[in-house]
Amino acid sequence: MMKQHVVLAAVAVAAAVLAVWAGAPVYTVLLAAVFLVCPVIMLWMMRSMGADHTERDDRVAERGQVRGPKGPDAS
């Protein structure tokens, strides 16, 4: 999966260079990059925050507070 990210980053850099070469102002290209990178970084941070709950689950299980299925009709 990491290789795919490198390829996508290379395509993005190539598109930025092509846009500047075609006459787009560098400031506009950098501003567009910031607007595109911001949501990607936010998603990455959110994914890394909740990716692993095993330590918490182990502590809860040690105290005997394991939760069952949610809802009245859960079987």
All heavy atoms as TSV, in Angstrom:
chain	resi	resn	atom	element	x	y	z
A	1	MET	N	N	0.823	-1.187	0.000
A	1	MET	CA	C	0.000	0.000	0.000
A	1	MET	C	C	0.870	1.255	0.000
A	1	MET	O	O	0.485	2.254	-0.548
A	1	MET	CB	C	-0.917	-0.029	1.212
A	1	MET	CG	C	-1.918	1.062	1.194
A	1	MET	SD	S	-3.452	0.409	1.750
A	1	MET	CE	C	-4.298	1.874	2.155
A	2	MET	N	N	2.031	1.170	0.627
A	2	MET	CA	C	2.919	2.325	0.668
A	2	MET	C	C	3.398	2.680	-0.739
A	2	MET	O	O	3.551	3.858	-1.063
A	2	MET	CB	C	4.099	2.030	1.586
A	2	MET	CG	C	4.941	3.246	1.837
A	2	MET	SD	S	4.027	4.557	2.633
A	2	MET	CE	C	4.520	4.315	4.297
A	3	LYS	N	N	3.612	1.698	-1.580
A	3	LYS	CA	C	4.058	1.950	-2.945
A	3	LYS	C	C	3.006	2.744	-3.712
A	3	LYS	O	O	3.333	3.635	-4.494
A	3	LYS	CB	C	4.312	0.604	-3.627
A	3	LYS	CG	C	5.349	0.633	-4.689
A	3	LYS	CD	C	5.577	-0.757	-5.213
A	3	LYS	CE	C	7.046	-0.974	-5.401
A	3	LYS	NZ	N	7.353	-2.256	-5.996
A	4	GLN	N	N	1.744	2.445	-3.444
A	4	GLN	CA	C	0.650	3.155	-4.098
A	4	GLN	C	C	0.660	4.633	-3.694
A	4	GLN	O	O	0.433	5.506	-4.528
A	4	GLN	CB	C	-0.682	2.520	-3.722
A	4	GLN	CG	C	-1.881	3.162	-4.375
A	4	GLN	CD	C	-3.173	2.551	-3.898
A	4	GLN	OE1	O	-3.209	1.843	-2.909
A	4	GLN	NE2	N	-4.249	2.835	-4.607
A	5	HIS	N	N	0.959	4.914	-2.432
A	5	HIS	CA	C	1.014	6.301	-1.976
A	5	HIS	C	C	2.148	7.062	-2.647
A	5	HIS	O	O	1.991	8.240	-2.978
A	5	HIS	CB	C	1.176	6.347	-0.455
A	5	HIS	CG	C	-0.015	5.834	0.275
A	5	HIS	ND1	N	0.091	4.956	1.304
A	5	HIS	CD2	C	-1.344	6.039	0.105
A	5	HIS	CE1	C	-1.105	4.659	1.751
A	5	HIS	NE2	N	-1.995	5.304	1.033
A	6	VAL	N	N	3.269	6.399	-2.829
A	6	VAL	CA	C	4.409	7.048	-3.489
A	6	VAL	C	C	4.057	7.385	-4.929
A	6	VAL	O	O	4.379	8.463	-5.428
A	6	VAL	CB	C	5.669	6.156	-3.402
A	6	VAL	CG1	C	6.793	6.716	-4.240
A	6	VAL	CG2	C	6.099	5.984	-1.962
A	7	VAL	N	N	3.383	6.479	-5.587
A	7	VAL	CA	C	2.971	6.719	-6.977
A	7	VAL	C	C	1.999	7.893	-7.053
A	7	VAL	O	O	2.131	8.776	-7.903
A	7	VAL	CB	C	2.352	5.446	-7.591
A	7	VAL	CG1	C	1.714	5.737	-8.929
A	7	VAL	CG2	C	3.393	4.351	-7.714
A	8	LEU	N	N	1.026	7.940	-6.134
A	8	LEU	CA	C	0.074	9.045	-6.129
A	8	LEU	C	C	0.763	10.378	-5.832
A	8	LEU	O	O	0.434	11.405	-6.434
A	8	LEU	CB	C	-1.030	8.782	-5.106
A	8	LEU	CG	C	-2.013	7.668	-5.460
A	8	LEU	CD1	C	-2.974	7.423	-4.307
A	8	LEU	CD2	C	-2.770	7.982	-6.732
A	9	ALA	N	N	1.724	10.371	-4.924
A	9	ALA	CA	C	2.465	11.596	-4.625
A	9	ALA	C	C	3.272	12.046	-5.835
A	9	ALA	O	O	3.347	13.246	-6.133
A	9	ALA	CB	C	3.376	11.370	-3.426
A	10	ALA	N	N	3.874	11.110	-6.546
A	10	ALA	CA	C	4.642	11.453	-7.739
A	10	ALA	C	C	3.734	12.045	-8.824
A	10	ALA	O	O	4.115	13.011	-9.505
A	10	ALA	CB	C	5.372	10.220	-8.267
A	11	VAL	N	N	2.557	11.503	-8.969
A	11	VAL	CA	C	1.601	12.044	-9.944
A	11	VAL	C	C	1.186	13.459	-9.550
A	11	VAL	O	O	1.077	14.348	-10.414
A	11	VAL	CB	C	0.372	11.107	-10.065
A	11	VAL	CG1	C	-0.752	11.768	-10.847
A	11	VAL	CG2	C	0.764	9.791	-10.704
A	12	ALA	N	N	0.967	13.692	-8.255
A	12	ALA	CA	C	0.576	15.027	-7.790
A	12	ALA	C	C	1.684	16.044	-8.040
A	12	ALA	O	O	1.414	17.169	-8.481
A	12	ALA	CB	C	0.215	14.979	-6.310
A	13	VAL	N	N	2.921	15.662	-7.765
A	13	VAL	CA	C	4.045	16.569	-8.007
A	13	VAL	C	C	4.189	16.844	-9.501
A	13	VAL	O	O	4.417	17.990	-9.916
A	13	VAL	CB	C	5.348	15.993	-7.413
A	13	VAL	CG1	C	6.552	16.771	-7.884
A	13	VAL	CG2	C	5.260	15.977	-5.899
A	14	ALA	N	N	4.035	15.821	-10.307
A	14	ALA	CA	C	4.129	16.010	-11.759
A	14	ALA	C	C	3.022	16.935	-12.262
A	14	ALA	O	O	3.272	17.794	-13.127
A	14	ALA	CB	C	4.059	14.658	-12.462
A	15	ALA	N	N	1.818	16.809	-11.710
A	15	ALA	CA	C	0.714	17.686	-12.115
A	15	ALA	C	C	0.999	19.131	-11.716
A	15	ALA	O	O	0.702	20.068	-12.473
A	15	ALA	CB	C	-0.588	17.202	-11.489
A	16	ALA	N	N	1.583	19.325	-10.524
A	16	ALA	CA	C	1.919	20.683	-10.077
A	16	ALA	C	C	2.982	21.300	-10.971
A	16	ALA	O	O	2.882	22.471	-11.357
A	16	ALA	CB	C	2.385	20.650	-8.624
A	17	VAL	N	N	4.001	20.538	-11.304
A	17	VAL	CA	C	5.064	21.039	-12.187
A	17	VAL	C	C	4.495	21.362	-13.561
A	17	VAL	O	O	4.811	22.398	-14.157
A	17	VAL	CB	C	6.215	20.009	-12.284
A	17	VAL	CG1	C	7.189	20.382	-13.385
A	17	VAL	CG2	C	6.928	19.896	-10.947
A	18	LEU	N	N	3.625	20.518	-14.062
A	18	LEU	CA	C	2.998	20.746	-15.364
A	18	LEU	C	C	2.136	22.009	-15.331
A	18	LEU	O	O	2.140	22.793	-16.292
A	18	LEU	CB	C	2.157	19.535	-15.764
A	18	LEU	CG	C	1.488	19.597	-17.130
A	18	LEU	CD1	C	2.554	19.639	-18.223
A	18	LEU	CD2	C	0.575	18.405	-17.324
A	19	ALA	N	N	1.428	22.233	-14.229
A	19	ALA	CA	C	0.592	23.430	-14.128
A	19	ALA	C	C	1.439	24.695	-14.125
A	19	ALA	O	O	1.094	25.685	-14.785
A	19	ALA	CB	C	-0.262	23.356	-12.854
A	20	VAL	N	N	2.556	24.679	-13.398
A	20	VAL	CA	C	3.447	25.843	-13.377
A	20	VAL	C	C	4.068	26.040	-14.753
A	20	VAL	O	O	4.178	27.164	-15.252
A	20	VAL	CB	C	4.529	25.684	-12.285
A	20	VAL	CG1	C	5.585	26.768	-12.406
A	20	VAL	CG2	C	3.894	25.711	-10.898
A	21	TRP	N	N	4.461	24.967	-15.391
A	21	TRP	CA	C	5.053	25.055	-16.739
A	21	TRP	C	C	4.049	25.607	-17.741
A	21	TRP	O	O	4.411	26.348	-18.653
A	21	TRP	CB	C	5.534	23.674	-17.166
A	21	TRP	CG	C	6.178	23.661	-18.510
A	21	TRP	CD1	C	7.401	24.136	-18.844
A	21	TRP	CD2	C	5.601	23.155	-19.715
A	21	TRP	NE1	N	7.638	23.948	-20.180
A	21	TRP	CE2	C	6.539	23.349	-20.743
A	21	TRP	CE3	C	4.392	22.561	-20.020
A	21	TRP	CZ2	C	6.299	22.968	-22.050
A	21	TRP	CZ3	C	4.147	22.177	-21.326
A	21	TRP	CH2	C	5.094	22.386	-22.328
A	22	ALA	N	N	2.751	25.272	-17.549
A	22	ALA	CA	C	1.713	25.744	-18.467
A	22	ALA	C	C	1.343	27.204	-18.226
A	22	ALA	O	O	0.596	27.786	-19.004
A	22	ALA	CB	C	0.477	24.872	-18.342
A	23	GLY	N	N	1.858	27.786	-17.143
A	23	GLY	CA	C	1.612	29.205	-16.934
A	23	GLY	C	C	0.825	29.554	-15.684
A	23	GLY	O	O	0.549	30.720	-15.443
A	24	ALA	N	N	0.440	28.586	-14.899
A	24	ALA	CA	C	-0.284	28.879	-13.661
A	24	ALA	C	C	0.682	29.485	-12.651
A	24	ALA	O	O	1.831	29.060	-12.549
A	24	ALA	CB	C	-0.898	27.607	-13.103
A	25	PRO	N	N	0.238	30.489	-11.910
A	25	PRO	CA	C	1.113	31.079	-10.902
A	25	PRO	C	C	1.467	30.059	-9.805
A	25	PRO	O	O	0.650	29.228	-9.426
A	25	PRO	CB	C	0.272	32.212	-10.305
A	25	PRO	CG	C	-0.829	32.440	-11.268
A	25	PRO	CD	C	-1.036	31.174	-12.015
A	26	VAL	N	N	2.697	30.112	-9.351
A	26	VAL	CA	C	3.164	29.180	-8.326
A	26	VAL	C	C	2.308	29.306	-7.068
A	26	VAL	O	O	1.967	28.304	-6.431
A	26	VAL	CB	C	4.652	29.440	-8.002
A	26	VAL	CG1	C	5.119	28.580	-6.855
A	26	VAL	CG2	C	5.507	29.202	-9.229
A	27	TYR	N	N	1.924	30.534	-6.712
A	27	TYR	CA	C	1.099	30.749	-5.531
A	27	TYR	C	C	-0.221	29.985	-5.651
A	27	TYR	O	O	-0.694	29.383	-4.690
A	27	TYR	CB	C	0.831	32.254	-5.348
A	27	TYR	CG	C	-0.061	32.547	-4.179
A	27	TYR	CD1	C	0.432	32.526	-2.885
A	27	TYR	CD2	C	-1.410	32.822	-4.368
A	27	TYR	CE1	C	-0.374	32.782	-1.798
A	27	TYR	CE2	C	-2.241	33.073	-3.292
A	27	TYR	CZ	C	-1.724	33.055	-2.010
A	27	TYR	OH	O	-2.540	33.295	-0.955
A	28	THR	N	N	-0.829	29.991	-6.813
A	28	THR	CA	C	-2.098	29.296	-7.020
A	28	THR	C	C	-1.918	27.792	-6.874
A	28	THR	O	O	-2.754	27.114	-6.262
A	28	THR	CB	C	-2.664	29.622	-8.414
A	28	THR	OG1	O	-2.813	31.040	-8.517
A	28	THR	CG2	C	-3.989	28.949	-8.651
A	29	VAL	N	N	-0.840	27.266	-7.402
A	29	VAL	CA	C	-0.577	25.833	-7.301
A	29	VAL	C	C	-0.333	25.440	-5.852
A	29	VAL	O	O	-0.854	24.429	-5.372
A	29	VAL	CB	C	0.618	25.435	-8.198
A	29	VAL	CG1	C	0.999	23.985	-7.985
A	29	VAL	CG2	C	0.279	25.689	-9.665
A	30	LEU	N	N	0.428	26.251	-5.114
A	30	LEU	CA	C	0.673	25.956	-3.698
A	30	LEU	C	C	-0.603	26.058	-2.874
A	30	LEU	O	O	-0.839	25.236	-1.977
A	30	LEU	CB	C	1.743	26.891	-3.138
A	30	LEU	CG	C	3.149	26.673	-3.671
A	30	LEU	CD1	C	4.090	27.736	-3.108
A	30	LEU	CD2	C	3.642	25.287	-3.329
A	31	LEU	N	N	-1.430	27.032	-3.155
A	31	LEU	CA	C	-2.699	27.175	-2.440
A	31	LEU	C	C	-3.612	25.975	-2.705
A	31	LEU	O	O	-4.243	25.443	-1.783
A	31	LEU	CB	C	-3.387	28.479	-2.852
A	31	LEU	CG	C	-4.632	28.854	-2.071
A	31	LEU	CD1	C	-4.287	29.055	-0.603
A	31	LEU	CD2	C	-5.251	30.121	-2.652
A	32	ALA	N	N	-3.663	25.534	-3.944
A	32	ALA	CA	C	-4.462	24.346	-4.268
A	32	ALA	C	C	-3.912	23.116	-3.548
A	32	ALA	O	O	-4.681	22.283	-3.056
A	32	ALA	CB	C	-4.474	24.125	-5.779
A	33	ALA	N	N	-2.597	23.017	-3.458
A	33	ALA	CA	C	-1.989	21.875	-2.752
A	33	ALA	C	C	-2.366	21.881	-1.276
A	33	ALA	O	O	-2.666	20.841	-0.697
A	33	ALA	CB	C	-0.473	21.909	-2.926
A	34	VAL	N	N	-2.366	23.055	-0.665
A	34	VAL	CA	C	-2.742	23.148	0.755
A	34	VAL	C	C	-4.192	22.721	0.942
A	34	VAL	O	O	-4.521	21.975	1.864
A	34	VAL	CB	C	-2.515	24.590	1.278
A	34	VAL	CG1	C	-3.172	24.792	2.630
A	34	VAL	CG2	C	-1.042	24.880	1.357
A	35	PHE	N	N	-5.082	23.186	0.078
A	35	PHE	CA	C	-6.485	22.811	0.189
A	35	PHE	C	C	-6.703	21.319	-0.027
A	35	PHE	O	O	-7.616	20.726	0.541
A	35	PHE	CB	C	-7.348	23.605	-0.792
A	35	PHE	CG	C	-7.657	24.993	-0.310
A	35	PHE	CD1	C	-7.282	26.079	-1.069
A	35	PHE	CD2	C	-8.289	25.209	0.896
A	35	PHE	CE1	C	-7.561	27.367	-0.636
A	35	PHE	CE2	C	-8.567	26.493	1.342
A	35	PHE	CZ	C	-8.207	27.577	0.569
A	36	LEU	N	N	-5.893	20.693	-0.858
A	36	LEU	CA	C	-6.041	19.265	-1.105
A	36	LEU	C	C	-5.373	18.412	-0.023
A	36	LEU	O	O	-5.850	17.329	0.305
A	36	LEU	CB	C	-5.467	18.910	-2.477
A	36	LEU	CG	C	-6.241	19.473	-3.663
A	36	LEU	CD1	C	-5.499	19.162	-4.954
A	36	LEU	CD2	C	-7.648	18.909	-3.703
A	37	VAL	N	N	-4.280	18.893	0.545
A	37	VAL	CA	C	-3.552	18.124	1.545
A	37	VAL	C	C	-4.249	18.165	2.906
A	37	VAL	O	O	-4.222	17.188	3.654
A	37	VAL	CB	C	-2.095	18.629	1.650
A	37	VAL	CG1	C	-1.407	18.102	2.871
A	37	VAL	CG2	C	-1.336	18.219	0.402
A	38	CYS	N	N	-4.899	19.256	3.229
A	38	CYS	CA	C	-5.510	19.421	4.544
A	38	CYS	C	C	-6.511	18.304	4.882
A	38	CYS	O	O	-6.403	17.688	5.939
A	38	CYS	CB	C	-6.167	20.798	4.635
A	38	CYS	SG	S	-6.841	21.157	6.256
A	39	PRO	N	N	-7.479	17.979	4.030
A	39	PRO	CA	C	-8.404	16.898	4.377
A	39	PRO	C	C	-7.720	15.533	4.427
A	39	PRO	O	O	-8.097	14.684	5.239
A	39	PRO	CB	C	-9.465	16.918	3.280
A	39	PRO	CG	C	-9.214	18.110	2.464
A	39	PRO	CD	C	-7.887	18.670	2.816
A	40	VAL	N	N	-6.713	15.333	3.612
A	40	VAL	CA	C	-6.005	14.054	3.617
A	40	VAL	C	C	-5.281	13.861	4.944
A	40	VAL	O	O	-5.333	12.785	5.551
A	40	VAL	CB	C	-5.016	13.971	2.432
A	40	VAL	CG1	C	-4.139	12.754	2.543
A	40	VAL	CG2	C	-5.774	13.974	1.123
A	41	ILE	N	N	-4.639	14.905	5.440
A	41	ILE	CA	C	-3.950	14.816	6.722
A	41	ILE	C	C	-4.950	14.609	7.852
A	41	ILE	O	O	-4.709	13.839	8.783
A	41	ILE	CB	C	-3.081	16.071	6.952
A	41	ILE	CG1	C	-1.908	16.053	5.984
A	41	ILE	CG2	C	-2.595	16.153	8.384
A	41	ILE	CD1	C	-1.046	17.278	6.034
A	42	MET	N	N	-6.097	15.278	7.786
A	42	MET	CA	C	-7.115	15.100	8.814
A	42	MET	C	C	-7.606	13.646	8.847
A	42	MET	O	O	-7.744	13.048	9.922
A	42	MET	CB	C	-8.300	16.036	8.574
A	42	MET	CG	C	-9.319	15.986	9.691
A	42	MET	SD	S	-10.753	17.010	9.385
A	42	MET	CE	C	-11.634	16.002	8.218
A	43	LEU	N	N	-7.862	13.063	7.696
A	43	LEU	CA	C	-8.295	11.669	7.642
A	43	LEU	C	C	-7.210	10.738	8.179
A	43	LEU	O	O	-7.493	9.781	8.897
A	43	LEU	CB	C	-8.665	11.279	6.211
A	43	LEU	CG	C	-9.934	11.905	5.673
A	43	LEU	CD1	C	-10.090	11.580	4.194
A	43	LEU	CD2	C	-11.135	11.423	6.456
A	44	TRP	N	N	-5.952	11.023	7.851
A	44	TRP	CA	C	-4.845	10.211	8.350
A	44	TRP	C	C	-4.767	10.281	9.867
A	44	TRP	O	O	-4.580	9.270	10.539
A	44	TRP	CB	C	-3.541	10.680	7.707
A	44	TRP	CG	C	-2.339	10.028	8.261
A	44	TRP	CD1	C	-1.940	8.739	8.066
A	44	TRP	CD2	C	-1.372	10.614	9.127
A	44	TRP	NE1	N	-0.779	8.507	8.747
A	44	TRP	CE2	C	-0.410	9.640	9.409
A	44	TRP	CE3	C	-1.235	11.874	9.673
A	44	TRP	CZ2	C	0.677	9.887	10.228
A	44	TRP	CZ3	C	-0.148	12.114	10.482
A	44	TRP	CH2	C	0.790	11.126	10.749
A	45	MET	N	N	-4.916	11.485	10.429
A	45	MET	CA	C	-4.861	11.630	11.884
A	45	MET	C	C	-6.025	10.909	12.553
A	45	MET	O	O	-5.856	10.251	13.581
A	45	MET	CB	C	-4.875	13.113	12.276
A	45	MET	CG	C	-3.590	13.824	11.993
A	45	MET	SD	S	-3.501	15.497	12.670
A	45	MET	CE	C	-4.999	16.255	12.100
A	46	MET	N	N	-7.214	11.020	11.999
A	46	MET	CA	C	-8.377	10.348	12.587
A	46	MET	C	C	-8.217	8.835	12.518
A	46	MET	O	O	-8.596	8.122	13.444
A	46	MET	CB	C	-9.650	10.797	11.876
A	46	MET	CG	C	-10.015	12.226	12.168
A	46	MET	SD	S	-11.443	12.793	11.240
A	46	MET	CE	C	-12.710	11.722	11.873
A	47	ARG	N	N	-7.662	8.345	11.434
A	47	ARG	CA	C	-7.456	6.903	11.286
A	47	ARG	C	C	-6.431	6.400	12.299
A	47	ARG	O	O	-6.596	5.341	12.893
A	47	ARG	CB	C	-6.986	6.589	9.871
A	47	ARG	CG	C	-6.793	5.137	9.625
A	47	ARG	CD	C	-6.379	4.899	8.196
A	47	ARG	NE	N	-6.172	3.489	7.991
A	47	ARG	CZ	C	-5.396	2.989	7.074
A	47	ARG	NH1	N	-4.775	3.779	6.245
A	47	ARG	NH2	N	-5.249	1.698	6.958
A	48	SER	N	N	-5.375	7.174	12.524
A	48	SER	CA	C	-4.349	6.723	13.450
A	48	SER	C	C	-4.800	6.847	14.901
A	48	SER	O	O	-4.290	6.152	15.766
A	48	SER	CB	C	-3.058	7.502	13.229
A	48	SER	OG	O	-3.229	8.857	13.565
A	49	MET	N	N	-5.764	7.696	15.198
A	49	MET	CA	C	-6.250	7.840	16.564
A	49	MET	C	C	-7.016	6.613	17.038
A	49	MET	O	O	-6.874	6.192	18.172
A	49	MET	CB	C	-7.183	9.053	16.677
A	49	MET	CG	C	-6.461	10.352	16.755
A	49	MET	SD	S	-7.555	11.803	16.784
A	49	MET	CE	C	-8.910	11.293	17.783
A	50	GLY	N	N	-7.836	6.032	16.201
A	50	GLY	CA	C	-8.693	4.947	16.629
A	50	GLY	C	C	-8.344	3.616	16.018
A	50	GLY	O	O	-9.171	2.722	15.970
A	51	ALA	N	N	-7.140	3.457	15.594
A	51	ALA	CA	C	-6.780	2.247	14.867
A	51	ALA	C	C	-6.615	1.025	15.765
A	51	ALA	O	O	-6.880	-0.083	15.352
A	51	ALA	CB	C	-5.499	2.476	14.075
A	52	ASP	N	N	-6.191	1.215	17.015
A	52	ASP	CA	C	-5.880	0.060	17.841
A	52	ASP	C	C	-6.455	0.248	19.240
A	52	ASP	O	O	-5.984	1.065	20.006
A	52	ASP	CB	C	-4.363	-0.126	17.915
A	52	ASP	CG	C	-3.984	-1.417	18.620
A	52	ASP	OD1	O	-4.836	-2.308	18.698
A	52	ASP	OD2	O	-2.844	-1.515	19.088
A	53	HIS	N	N	-7.471	-0.556	19.558
A	53	HIS	CA	C	-8.096	-0.501	20.875
A	53	HIS	C	C	-7.776	-1.740	21.696
A	53	HIS	O	O	-8.430	-1.992	22.697
A	53	HIS	CB	C	-9.611	-0.375	20.741
A	53	HIS	CG	C	-10.036	0.912	20.115
A	53	HIS	ND1	N	-9.984	2.117	20.760
A	53	HIS	CD2	C	-10.501	1.177	18.874
A	53	HIS	CE1	C	-10.421	3.063	19.960
A	53	HIS	NE2	N	-10.728	2.525	18.809
A	54	THR	N	N	-6.793	-2.517	21.296
A	54	THR	CA	C	-6.532	-3.777	21.995
A	54	THR	C	C	-6.069	-3.553	23.421
A	54	THR	O	O	-6.448	-4.301	24.317
A	54	THR	CB	C	-5.476	-4.614	21.248
A	54	THR	OG1	O	-4.299	-3.827	21.077
A	54	THR	CG2	C	-5.987	-5.066	19.907
A	55	GLU	N	N	-5.282	-2.522	23.685
A	55	GLU	CA	C	-4.806	-2.272	25.049
A	55	GLU	C	C	-5.987	-1.941	25.957
A	55	GLU	O	O	-6.106	-2.467	27.054
A	55	GLU	CB	C	-3.803	-1.131	25.058
A	55	GLU	CG	C	-3.220	-0.869	26.441
A	55	GLU	CD	C	-2.212	0.259	26.421
A	55	GLU	OE1	O	-1.491	0.378	25.417
A	55	GLU	OE2	O	-2.179	1.007	27.406
A	56	ARG	N	N	-6.887	-1.117	25.503
A	56	ARG	CA	C	-8.058	-0.762	26.286
A	56	ARG	C	C	-8.940	-1.979	26.498
A	56	ARG	O	O	-9.434	-2.212	27.594
A	56	ARG	CB	C	-8.852	0.342	25.611
A	56	ARG	CG	C	-10.053	0.745	26.445
A	56	ARG	CD	C	-10.962	1.705	25.687
A	56	ARG	NE	N	-12.099	2.087	26.483
A	56	ARG	CZ	C	-13.162	1.334	26.708
A	56	ARG	NH1	N	-13.227	0.126	26.225
A	56	ARG	NH2	N	-14.169	1.760	27.434
A	57	ASP	N	N	-9.153	-2.776	25.486
A	57	ASP	CA	C	-9.980	-3.965	25.603
A	57	ASP	C	C	-9.401	-4.944	26.620
A	57	ASP	O	O	-10.135	-5.582	27.371
A	57	ASP	CB	C	-10.140	-4.656	24.251
A	57	ASP	CG	C	-10.979	-3.822	23.276
A	57	ASP	OD1	O	-11.687	-2.902	23.749
A	57	ASP	OD2	O	-10.900	-4.074	22.075
A	58	ASP	N	N	-8.076	-5.059	26.677
A	58	ASP	CA	C	-7.437	-5.950	27.644
A	58	ASP	C	C	-7.666	-5.456	29.065
A	58	ASP	O	O	-7.937	-6.235	29.971
A	58	ASP	CB	C	-5.936	-6.064	27.369
A	58	ASP	CG	C	-5.649	-6.823	26.088
A	58	ASP	OD1	O	-6.552	-7.547	25.613
A	58	ASP	OD2	O	-4.528	-6.689	25.563
A	59	ARG	N	N	-7.562	-4.149	29.284
A	59	ARG	CA	C	-7.770	-3.603	30.625
A	59	ARG	C	C	-9.210	-3.786	31.079
A	59	ARG	O	O	-9.472	-4.125	32.227
A	59	ARG	CB	C	-7.402	-2.124	30.663
A	59	ARG	CG	C	-5.900	-1.883	30.661
A	59	ARG	CD	C	-5.604	-0.420	30.781
A	59	ARG	NE	N	-5.947	0.170	29.482
A	59	ARG	CZ	C	-6.204	1.451	29.275
A	59	ARG	NH1	N	-6.162	2.297	30.265
A	59	ARG	NH2	N	-6.498	1.891	28.083
A	60	VAL	N	N	-10.158	-3.581	30.188
A	60	VAL	CA	C	-11.572	-3.748	30.533
A	60	VAL	C	C	-11.861	-5.215	30.846
A	60	VAL	O	O	-12.568	-5.532	31.791
A	60	VAL	CB	C	-12.471	-3.229	29.391
A	60	VAL	CG1	C	-13.916	-3.605	29.628
A	60	VAL	CG2	C	-12.328	-1.722	29.261
A	61	ALA	N	N	-11.285	-6.128	30.078
A	61	ALA	CA	C	-11.502	-7.547	30.306
A	61	ALA	C	C	-10.916	-7.992	31.642
A	61	ALA	O	O	-11.471	-8.854	32.321
A	61	ALA	CB	C	-10.900	-8.369	29.171
A	62	GLU	N	N	-9.793	-7.404	32.061
A	62	GLU	CA	C	-9.186	-7.746	33.343
A	62	GLU	C	C	-10.085	-7.354	34.502
A	62	GLU	O	O	-10.136	-8.031	35.522
A	62	GLU	CB	C	-7.831	-7.048	33.493
A	62	GLU	CG	C	-6.740	-7.652	32.645
A	62	GLU	CD	C	-5.455	-6.836	32.717
A	62	GLU	OE1	O	-5.410	-5.848	33.484
A	62	GLU	OE2	O	-4.511	-7.190	32.000
A	63	ARG	N	N	-10.829	-6.273	34.357
A	63	ARG	CA	C	-11.717	-5.830	35.425
A	63	ARG	C	C	-13.056	-6.561	35.398
A	63	ARG	O	O	-13.885	-6.355	36.259
A	63	ARG	CB	C	-11.966	-4.330	35.301
A	63	ARG	CG	C	-10.776	-3.517	35.721
A	63	ARG	CD	C	-11.117	-2.053	35.708
A	63	ARG	NE	N	-10.402	-1.468	34.586
A	63	ARG	CZ	C	-10.776	-0.405	33.906
A	63	ARG	NH1	N	-11.885	0.197	34.202
A	63	ARG	NH2	N	-10.052	0.053	32.917
A	64	GLY	N	N	-13.286	-7.378	34.383
A	64	GLY	CA	C	-14.546	-8.115	34.278
A	64	GLY	C	C	-15.691	-7.275	33.769
A	64	GLY	O	O	-16.845	-7.570	34.040
A	65	GLN	N	N	-15.403	-6.246	33.047
A	65	GLN	CA	C	-16.431	-5.350	32.543
A	65	GLN	C	C	-16.624	-5.523	31.038
A	65	GLN	O	O	-16.827	-4.552	30.313
A	65	GLN	CB	C	-16.067	-3.899	32.850
A	65	GLN	CG	C	-15.933	-3.596	34.303
A	65	GLN	CD	C	-15.416	-2.190	34.529
A	65	GLN	OE1	O	-14.961	-1.519	33.610
A	65	GLN	NE2	N	-15.473	-1.738	35.764
A	66	VAL	N	N	-16.585	-6.728	30.572
A	66	VAL	CA	C	-16.727	-6.972	29.140
A	66	VAL	C	C	-18.176	-6.716	28.751
A	66	VAL	O	O	-19.099	-7.219	29.386
A	66	VAL	CB	C	-16.310	-8.422	28.790
A	66	VAL	CG1	C	-16.515	-8.675	27.309
A	66	VAL	CG2	C	-14.883	-8.665	29.207
A	67	ARG	N	N	-18.361	-5.914	27.746
A	67	ARG	CA	C	-19.708	-5.582	27.286
A	67	ARG	C	C	-20.225	-6.643	26.345
A	67	ARG	O	O	-19.506	-7.158	25.514
A	67	ARG	CB	C	-19.704	-4.232	26.582
A	67	ARG	CG	C	-19.324	-3.103	27.475
A	67	ARG	CD	C	-19.387	-1.825	26.696
A	67	ARG	NE	N	-18.864	-0.741	27.510
A	67	ARG	CZ	C	-18.518	0.429	27.033
A	67	ARG	NH1	N	-18.609	0.659	25.760
A	67	ARG	NH2	N	-18.058	1.364	27.831
A	68	GLY	N	N	-21.497	-6.873	26.434
A	68	GLY	CA	C	-22.161	-7.811	25.531
A	68	GLY	C	C	-22.659	-7.093	24.306
A	68	GLY	O	O	-22.377	-5.911	24.103
A	69	PRO	N	N	-23.444	-7.783	23.485
A	69	PRO	CA	C	-23.994	-7.154	22.281
A	69	PRO	C	C	-24.917	-6.006	22.661
A	69	PRO	O	O	-25.589	-6.030	23.692
A	69	PRO	CB	C	-24.770	-8.282	21.599
A	69	PRO	CG	C	-24.310	-9.522	22.236
A	69	PRO	CD	C	-23.786	-9.181	23.588
A	70	LYS	N	N	-24.961	-5.003	21.840
A	70	LYS	CA	C	-25.800	-3.841	22.102
A	70	LYS	C	C	-27.198	-4.063	21.564
A	70	LYS	O	O	-27.398	-4.720	20.567
A	70	LYS	CB	C	-25.185	-2.593	21.460
A	70	LYS	CG	C	-23.871	-2.212	22.068
A	70	LYS	CD	C	-23.330	-0.972	21.413
A	70	LYS	CE	C	-22.003	-0.598	22.029
A	70	LYS	NZ	N	-21.429	0.572	21.409
A	71	GLY	N	N	-28.155	-3.460	22.226
A	71	GLY	CA	C	-29.512	-3.509	21.739
A	71	GLY	C	C	-30.349	-4.558	22.452
A	71	GLY	O	O	-29.841	-5.555	22.944
A	72	PRO	N	N	-31.676	-4.306	22.501
A	72	PRO	CA	C	-32.559	-5.234	23.227
A	72	PRO	C	C	-32.739	-6.585	22.525
A	72	PRO	O	O	-32.966	-7.597	23.176
A	72	PRO	CB	C	-33.876	-4.479	23.311
A	72	PRO	CG	C	-33.832	-3.497	22.188
A	72	PRO	CD	C	-32.375	-3.164	21.989
A	73	ASP	N	N	-32.677	-6.603	21.210
A	73	ASP	CA	C	-32.914	-7.849	20.495
A	73	ASP	C	C	-31.631	-8.449	19.945
A	73	ASP	O	O	-31.651	-9.186	18.963
A	73	ASP	CB	C	-33.932	-7.628	19.361
A	73	ASP	CG	C	-33.575	-6.459	18.492
A	73	ASP	OD1	O	-33.092	-5.450	19.046
A	73	ASP	OD2	O	-33.791	-6.518	17.277
A	74	ALA	N	N	-30.501	-8.167	20.564
A	74	ALA	CA	C	-29.231	-8.759	20.134
A	74	ALA	C	C	-29.143	-10.180	20.684
A	74	ALA	O	O	-29.441	-10.429	21.844
A	74	ALA	CB	C	-28.066	-7.922	20.639
A	75	SER	N	N	-28.759	-11.105	19.836
A	75	SER	CA	C	-28.667	-12.499	20.316
A	75	SER	C	C	-27.278	-13.048	20.120
A	75	SER	O	O	-26.491	-12.637	19.377
A	75	SER	CB	C	-29.672	-13.363	19.588
A	75	SER	OG	O	-29.551	-13.212	18.192
